[in-house]
Amino acid sequence: MQAKFSIIFAVAMLVAGTAAMDAAQAVEPPKRDALRVCADANLLPFSNDKLEGFENKIAAMIGEELGVPVVYTWWPQTIGFVRNTLRERKCDLVMGAASGEGLMQNTNPYYRSVYSLVYRENAATKAKAMNDPSLRDLRFGVVTKTPGATLANMNHITKVEPYELDIDTRHDNPARRAVEDVASGKTDATVIWGPIAGYFASLQPTKLTVVPLVDEHATRLDFSITMGIRGDEPEWKHWLNDFIVRRQGDINAVLAQYHVPLLSSNGQLQSASVAR
């Protein structure tokens, strides 16, 4: 028995020592004169040049911890974004990158969300899944080449209003229009990436229902979102990962303000702070 307790004590001391070492490493932030972020100047709810997006708010939290100003390089988030910004060393951080994004090194995820079904609250349908028969005859807005478009096709929804994915965000935001068109009655429903669905649904004069599609398994609809950095900066990645762990509660609070449907690490809906 004494030997057992000795082993437990030794393991506990090892864990404590490792935690202390990690804490000591986390205290020392990378030396920078500014936090240089590349972002889209017109892509709410993520970012804009008025610093109104949730990525702007979280970047400000990082800058505050580092004790440096946040300096932006603006570039439309479309084809060529990473090549013309992060790889050109115009910035050191991209605030939103899907986990596994091959163009950048990923930090650990700081949120996970899911594509969501949006329809008017007073609609005849009360659908909670895309295979609901009440959706078949509705006019559906879908952004091309997204999981929402794939899901609509798989469920034989034929009355489709398409919105282009690859556009210049300085002039258009098709996902925003898709939600606004549901509110105005131009279309009856749409399936849109959760952060966009929750945010823009909350701004409409017509009450909209937002259903995070957590139980759909025909195609992948949920994605973990990280911060993106260059591949040759392990210390920077370590510090950002530590920041995410320490400030996860504050990050979640910011995301809730923007009505982002959040999933837990095992894919369960943990935040239903979306328009209803």
Contacts in CASP RR format, 6 or more apart in sequence:
PFRMAT RR
TARGET T0000
AUTHOR 0000-0000-0000
METHOD contacts of the structure
MODEL  1
MQAKFSIIFAVAMLVAGTAAMDAAQAVEPPKRDALRVCADANLLPFSNDK
LEGFENKIAAMIGEELGVPVVYTWWPQTIGFVRNTLRERKCDLVMGAASG
EGLMQNTNPYYRSVYSLVYRENAATKAKAMNDPSLRDLRFGVVTKTPGAT
LANMNHITKVEPYELDIDTRHDNPARRAVEDVASGKTDATVIWGPIAGYF
ASLQPTKLTVVPLVDEHATRLDFSITMGIRGDEPEWKHWLNDFIVRRQGD
INAVLAQYHVPLLSSNGQLQSASVAR
22 242 0 8 1.000
25 238 0 8 1.000
25 242 0 8 1.000
26 239 0 8 1.000
26 242 0 8 1.000
26 246 0 8 1.000
29 65 0 8 1.000
29 66 0 8 1.000
29 239 0 8 1.000
30 66 0 8 1.000
30 235 0 8 1.000
30 236 0 8 1.000
30 239 0 8 1.000
32 66 0 8 1.000
32 68 0 8 1.000
32 92 0 8 1.000
33 68 0 8 1.000
34 68 0 8 1.000
34 69 0 8 1.000
34 70 0 8 1.000
34 71 0 8 1.000
35 59 0 8 1.000
35 62 0 8 1.000
35 63 0 8 1.000
35 66 0 8 1.000
35 68 0 8 1.000
35 69 0 8 1.000
35 70 0 8 1.000
35 71 0 8 1.000
35 92 0 8 1.000
35 93 0 8 1.000
36 71 0 8 1.000
36 72 0 8 1.000
36 73 0 8 1.000
36 90 0 8 1.000
36 91 0 8 1.000
36 92 0 8 1.000
36 93 0 8 1.000
37 59 0 8 1.000
37 70 0 8 1.000
37 71 0 8 1.000
37 72 0 8 1.000
37 73 0 8 1.000
37 91 0 8 1.000
37 92 0 8 1.000
37 93 0 8 1.000
37 94 0 8 1.000
37 95 0 8 1.000
38 72 0 8 1.000
38 73 0 8 1.000
38 74 0 8 1.000
38 75 0 8 1.000
38 81 0 8 1.000
38 85 0 8 1.000
38 86 0 8 1.000
38 90 0 8 1.000
38 91 0 8 1.000
38 93 0 8 1.000
38 94 0 8 1.000
39 46 0 8 1.000
39 47 0 8 1.000
39 55 0 8 1.000
39 56 0 8 1.000
39 59 0 8 1.000
39 72 0 8 1.000
39 73 0 8 1.000
39 74 0 8 1.000
39 75 0 8 1.000
39 77 0 8 1.000
39 94 0 8 1.000
39 95 0 8 1.000
40 46 0 8 1.000
40 47 0 8 1.000
40 48 0 8 1.000
40 74 0 8 1.000
40 75 0 8 1.000
40 76 0 8 1.000
40 77 0 8 1.000
40 81 0 8 1.000
40 169 0 8 1.000
41 47 0 8 1.000
41 48 0 8 1.000
41 49 0 8 1.000
41 74 0 8 1.000
41 76 0 8 1.000
41 170 0 8 1.000
42 48 0 8 1.000
42 49 0 8 1.000
42 76 0 8 1.000
42 169 0 8 1.000
42 170 0 8 1.000
42 173 0 8 1.000
43 77 0 8 1.000
43 169 0 8 1.000
43 173 0 8 1.000
44 52 0 8 1.000
44 53 0 8 1.000
44 173 0 8 1.000
44 176 0 8 1.000
44 199 0 8 1.000
45 53 0 8 1.000
45 54 0 8 1.000
45 195 0 8 1.000
45 196 0 8 1.000
45 199 0 8 1.000
45 200 0 8 1.000
45 258 0 8 1.000
45 260 0 8 1.000
46 53 0 8 1.000
46 54 0 8 1.000
46 55 0 8 1.000
46 95 0 8 1.000
46 96 0 8 1.000
46 195 0 8 1.000
47 53 0 8 1.000
47 55 0 8 1.000
47 56 0 8 1.000
47 95 0 8 1.000
48 56 0 8 1.000
49 72 0 8 1.000
49 74 0 8 1.000
51 57 0 8 1.000
51 60 0 8 1.000
53 258 0 8 1.000
54 195 0 8 1.000
54 254 0 8 1.000
54 255 0 8 1.000
54 257 0 8 1.000
54 258 0 8 1.000
54 260 0 8 1.000
55 95 0 8 1.000
55 96 0 8 1.000
57 254 0 8 1.000
58 95 0 8 1.000
58 110 0 8 1.000
58 251 0 8 1.000
58 254 0 8 1.000
59 70 0 8 1.000
59 93 0 8 1.000
59 95 0 8 1.000
60 70 0 8 1.000
61 247 0 8 1.000
61 250 0 8 1.000
61 251 0 8 1.000
61 254 0 8 1.000
62 70 0 8 1.000
62 93 0 8 1.000
62 240 0 8 1.000
62 243 0 8 1.000
63 69 0 8 1.000
63 70 0 8 1.000
65 243 0 8 1.000
65 247 0 8 1.000
72 91 0 8 1.000
73 85 0 8 1.000
73 90 0 8 1.000
73 91 0 8 1.000
75 81 0 8 1.000
75 84 0 8 1.000
75 85 0 8 1.000
76 168 0 8 1.000
76 169 0 8 1.000
76 170 0 8 1.000
77 169 0 8 1.000
78 166 0 8 1.000
78 167 0 8 1.000
78 168 0 8 1.000
78 169 0 8 1.000
79 166 0 8 1.000
82 94 0 8 1.000
82 103 0 8 1.000
82 104 0 8 1.000
83 103 0 8 1.000
84 90 0 8 1.000
85 91 0 8 1.000
85 94 0 8 1.000
86 92 0 8 1.000
86 94 0 8 1.000
86 104 0 8 1.000
86 228 0 8 1.000
86 229 0 8 1.000
86 230 0 8 1.000
87 230 0 8 1.000
89 230 0 8 1.000
92 229 0 8 1.000
92 230 0 8 1.000
92 233 0 8 1.000
92 236 0 8 1.000
93 227 0 8 1.000
93 228 0 8 1.000
93 229 0 8 1.000
93 240 0 8 1.000
94 104 0 8 1.000
94 227 0 8 1.000
94 228 0 8 1.000
94 229 0 8 1.000
95 227 0 8 1.000
95 228 0 8 1.000
96 225 0 8 1.000
96 226 0 8 1.000
96 227 0 8 1.000
96 228 0 8 1.000
97 104 0 8 1.000
97 106 0 8 1.000
97 225 0 8 1.000
97 226 0 8 1.000
97 227 0 8 1.000
97 228 0 8 1.000
98 223 0 8 1.000
98 224 0 8 1.000
98 225 0 8 1.000
98 226 0 8 1.000
99 106 0 8 1.000
99 109 0 8 1.000
99 223 0 8 1.000
99 224 0 8 1.000
99 225 0 8 1.000
99 226 0 8 1.000
100 106 0 8 1.000
100 226 0 8 1.000
101 226 0 8 1.000
101 228 0 8 1.000
104 228 0 8 1.000
104 229 0 8 1.000
104 230 0 8 1.000
104 231 0 8 1.000
105 228 0 8 1.000
105 229 0 8 1.000
105 230 0 8 1.000
105 231 0 8 1.000
105 233 0 8 1.000
105 237 0 8 1.000
106 226 0 8 1.000
106 227 0 8 1.000
106 228 0 8 1.000
107 226 0 8 1.000
107 227 0 8 1.000
107 228 0 8 1.000
107 229 0 8 1.000
107 237 0 8 1.000
107 240 0 8 1.000
107 241 0 8 1.000
107 244 0 8 1.000
108 226 0 8 1.000
108 241 0 8 1.000
108 244 0 8 1.000
108 245 0 8 1.000
109 224 0 8 1.000
109 225 0 8 1.000
109 226 0 8 1.000
109 244 0 8 1.000
110 225 0 8 1.000
110 226 0 8 1.000
110 227 0 8 1.000
110 244 0 8 1.000
110 248 0 8 1.000
110 251 0 8 1.000
111 224 0 8 1.000
111 225 0 8 1.000
111 251 0 8 1.000
111 252 0 8 1.000
111 255 0 8 1.000
111 260 0 8 1.000
111 262 0 8 1.000
112 222 0 8 1.000
112 223 0 8 1.000
112 224 0 8 1.000
112 225 0 8 1.000
112 262 0 8 1.000
112 263 0 8 1.000
112 264 0 8 1.000
112 265 0 8 1.000
112 267 0 8 1.000
113 193 0 8 1.000
113 194 0 8 1.000
113 195 0 8 1.000
113 212 0 8 1.000
113 222 0 8 1.000
113 223 0 8 1.000
113 225 0 8 1.000
113 260 0 8 1.000
113 261 0 8 1.000
113 262 0 8 1.000
113 263 0 8 1.000
114 194 0 8 1.000
114 212 0 8 1.000
114 213 0 8 1.000
114 214 0 8 1.000
114 221 0 8 1.000
114 222 0 8 1.000
114 223 0 8 1.000
114 261 0 8 1.000
114 263 0 8 1.000
114 269 0 8 1.000
115 146 0 8 1.000
115 147 0 8 1.000
115 148 0 8 1.000
115 151 0 8 1.000
115 191 0 8 1.000
115 192 0 8 1.000
115 193 0 8 1.000
115 194 0 8 1.000
115 197 0 8 1.000
115 213 0 8 1.000
115 221 0 8 1.000
115 222 0 8 1.000
116 191 0 8 1.000
116 192 0 8 1.000
116 193 0 8 1.000
116 194 0 8 1.000
116 197 0 8 1.000
116 198 0 8 1.000
116 210 0 8 1.000
116 211 0 8 1.000
116 212 0 8 1.000
116 213 0 8 1.000
116 261 0 8 1.000
116 274 0 8 1.000
117 127 0 8 1.000
117 128 0 8 1.000
117 130 0 8 1.000
117 189 0 8 1.000
117 190 0 8 1.000
117 191 0 8 1.000
117 210 0 8 1.000
117 211 0 8 1.000
117 213 0 8 1.000
118 179 0 8 1.000
118 182 0 8 1.000
118 189 0 8 1.000
118 190 0 8 1.000
118 191 0 8 1.000
118 192 0 8 1.000
118 197 0 8 1.000
118 198 0 8 1.000
118 201 0 8 1.000
118 208 0 8 1.000
118 209 0 8 1.000
118 210 0 8 1.000
118 211 0 8 1.000
119 125 0 8 1.000
119 127 0 8 1.000
119 138 0 8 1.000
119 182 0 8 1.000
119 188 0 8 1.000
119 189 0 8 1.000
119 190 0 8 1.000
119 208 0 8 1.000
119 209 0 8 1.000
120 182 0 8 1.000
120 183 0 8 1.000
120 185 0 8 1.000
120 188 0 8 1.000
120 206 0 8 1.000
120 207 0 8 1.000
120 208 0 8 1.000
120 209 0 8 1.000
121 206 0 8 1.000
121 207 0 8 1.000
121 208 0 8 1.000
121 209 0 8 1.000
121 276 0 8 1.000
122 207 0 8 1.000
123 138 0 8 1.000
123 188 0 8 1.000
123 189 0 8 1.000
123 209 0 8 1.000
124 134 0 8 1.000
125 132 0 8 1.000
125 134 0 8 1.000
125 135 0 8 1.000
125 138 0 8 1.000
125 189 0 8 1.000
126 134 0 8 1.000
126 209 0 8 1.000
127 134 0 8 1.000
127 135 0 8 1.000
127 211 0 8 1.000
128 211 0 8 1.000
128 215 0 8 1.000
129 213 0 8 1.000
129 215 0 8 1.000
129 216 0 8 1.000
130 151 0 8 1.000
130 152 0 8 1.000
130 154 0 8 1.000
130 155 0 8 1.000
130 157 0 8 1.000
130 191 0 8 1.000
130 213 0 8 1.000
130 216 0 8 1.000
131 155 0 8 1.000
135 155 0 8 1.000
135 157 0 8 1.000
135 189 0 8 1.000
136 155 0 8 1.000
136 156 0 8 1.000
136 157 0 8 1.000
137 159 0 8 1.000
138 157 0 8 1.000
138 159 0 8 1.000
138 187 0 8 1.000
138 188 0 8 1.000
138 189 0 8 1.000
139 159 0 8 1.000
139 160 0 8 1.000
139 161 0 8 1.000
139 186 0 8 1.000
139 187 0 8 1.000
139 188 0 8 1.000
139 189 0 8 1.000
140 152 0 8 1.000
140 157 0 8 1.000
140 159 0 8 1.000
140 160 0 8 1.000
140 161 0 8 1.000
140 187 0 8 1.000
140 188 0 8 1.000
140 189 0 8 1.000
140 190 0 8 1.000
140 191 0 8 1.000
141 152 0 8 1.000
141 160 0 8 1.000
141 161 0 8 1.000
141 162 0 8 1.000
141 163 0 8 1.000
141 178 0 8 1.000
141 181 0 8 1.000
141 182 0 8 1.000
141 187 0 8 1.000
141 189 0 8 1.000
141 190 0 8 1.000
141 191 0 8 1.000
142 148 0 8 1.000
142 149 0 8 1.000
142 152 0 8 1.000
142 160 0 8 1.000
142 161 0 8 1.000
142 162 0 8 1.000
142 163 0 8 1.000
142 178 0 8 1.000
142 190 0 8 1.000
142 191 0 8 1.000
143 149 0 8 1.000
143 162 0 8 1.000
143 163 0 8 1.000
143 164 0 8 1.000
143 165 0 8 1.000
143 174 0 8 1.000
143 175 0 8 1.000
143 178 0 8 1.000
143 192 0 8 1.000
144 162 0 8 1.000
144 163 0 8 1.000
144 164 0 8 1.000
144 165 0 8 1.000
145 165 0 8 1.000
145 166 0 8 1.000
146 165 0 8 1.000
146 193 0 8 1.000
147 191 0 8 1.000
147 219 0 8 1.000
147 220 0 8 1.000
147 221 0 8 1.000
148 191 0 8 1.000
148 192 0 8 1.000
148 221 0 8 1.000
149 162 0 8 1.000
149 191 0 8 1.000
150 219 0 8 1.000
151 191 0 8 1.000
151 213 0 8 1.000
151 216 0 8 1.000
151 218 0 8 1.000
151 219 0 8 1.000
151 221 0 8 1.000
152 160 0 8 1.000
152 191 0 8 1.000
154 218 0 8 1.000
154 219 0 8 1.000
161 178 0 8 1.000
161 181 0 8 1.000
161 186 0 8 1.000
161 187 0 8 1.000
163 174 0 8 1.000
163 175 0 8 1.000
163 177 0 8 1.000
163 178 0 8 1.000
164 174 0 8 1.000
165 174 0 8 1.000
167 174 0 8 1.000
175 192 0 8 1.000
175 193 0 8 1.000
175 196 0 8 1.000
175 200 0 8 1.000
176 196 0 8 1.000
176 200 0 8 1.000
178 187 0 8 1.000
178 190 0 8 1.000
178 192 0 8 1.000
179 190 0 8 1.000
179 192 0 8 1.000
179 196 0 8 1.000
179 197 0 8 1.000
179 200 0 8 1.000
179 201 0 8 1.000
179 204 0 8 1.000
179 208 0 8 1.000
180 200 0 8 1.000
180 204 0 8 1.000
181 187 0 8 1.000
181 190 0 8 1.000
182 188 0 8 1.000
182 189 0 8 1.000
182 190 0 8 1.000
182 208 0 8 1.000
183 201 0 8 1.000
183 204 0 8 1.000
183 205 0 8 1.000
183 206 0 8 1.000
183 208 0 8 1.000
184 206 0 8 1.000
185 206 0 8 1.000
190 197 0 8 1.000
191 213 0 8 1.000
194 210 0 8 1.000
194 212 0 8 1.000
194 260 0 8 1.000
194 261 0 8 1.000
194 274 0 8 1.000
195 255 0 8 1.000
195 258 0 8 1.000
195 260 0 8 1.000
195 261 0 8 1.000
197 210 0 8 1.000
197 261 0 8 1.000
197 274 0 8 1.000
198 210 0 8 1.000
198 258 0 8 1.000
198 259 0 8 1.000
198 260 0 8 1.000
198 261 0 8 1.000
198 274 0 8 1.000
198 275 0 8 1.000
199 258 0 8 1.000
199 259 0 8 1.000
199 260 0 8 1.000
201 208 0 8 1.000
201 210 0 8 1.000
201 259 0 8 1.000
201 274 0 8 1.000
201 275 0 8 1.000
202 259 0 8 1.000
202 274 0 8 1.000
202 275 0 8 1.000
204 275 0 8 1.000
207 275 0 8 1.000
207 276 0 8 1.000
208 275 0 8 1.000
209 275 0 8 1.000
209 276 0 8 1.000
210 259 0 8 1.000
210 261 0 8 1.000
210 274 0 8 1.000
210 275 0 8 1.000
210 276 0 8 1.000
212 261 0 8 1.000
212 263 0 8 1.000
212 269 0 8 1.000
212 272 0 8 1.000
212 274 0 8 1.000
213 221 0 8 1.000
214 222 0 8 1.000
214 263 0 8 1.000
214 267 0 8 1.000
214 268 0 8 1.000
214 269 0 8 1.000
222 263 0 8 1.000
222 267 0 8 1.000
227 240 0 8 1.000
227 244 0 8 1.000
229 236 0 8 1.000
229 237 0 8 1.000
229 240 0 8 1.000
231 237 0 8 1.000
244 251 0 8 1.000
252 262 0 8 1.000
252 271 0 8 1.000
255 262 0 8 1.000
255 271 0 8 1.000
256 262 0 8 1.000
256 271 0 8 1.000
256 273 0 8 1.000
259 273 0 8 1.000
259 274 0 8 1.000
259 275 0 8 1.000
260 271 0 8 1.000
260 273 0 8 1.000
260 274 0 8 1.000
261 269 0 8 1.000
261 271 0 8 1.000
261 272 0 8 1.000
261 273 0 8 1.000
261 274 0 8 1.000
262 269 0 8 1.000
262 270 0 8 1.000
262 271 0 8 1.000
262 273 0 8 1.000
263 269 0 8 1.000
263 270 0 8 1.000
264 270 0 8 1.000
END
